[in-house]
């Protein structure tokens, strides 16, 4: 009899725990949200651009042809964010030359705290005007070698 009561108590406890996990609660920083893909935007060349903290973290970079795929994270999740990749025409002397790029980020007042993870594609064709046949693109803590096609 004691065994049957113990099993019943354990099962009721497990049911209570399982059902409490399904409760709706406000989102917090630990939640991850994926958003719809965005169109490809060209890298912006703006000699007056000064890179500053954008709230964006770069996970990784890949290149396919002239398209740079930036895998990134940022806080938000309630509205679509406008994110431009900008080069201010500065190049570090090295072989190949290193071009520091930064983000211009407009969150449109999005105060949500979900962690948005997405891939943003950028067309690197405007960088052909730099005249370099090969260049290293530095974006935050990530870098990748780009040979214009």
Secondary structure, 3 states (H helix, E strand, C coil): CHHHHHHHHHHHHHHHHHHHCCCCCCCCCCCEECCCCCCCEECEECCCCCCCCCCEEEEEEEEECCEEEEEEEEEECCCCCEEEEEECCCCECCCCEEEEEEEEEECCCCCCCEEEEEEEEEECHHHHHHCCCCEEEEECCEEEEECCC
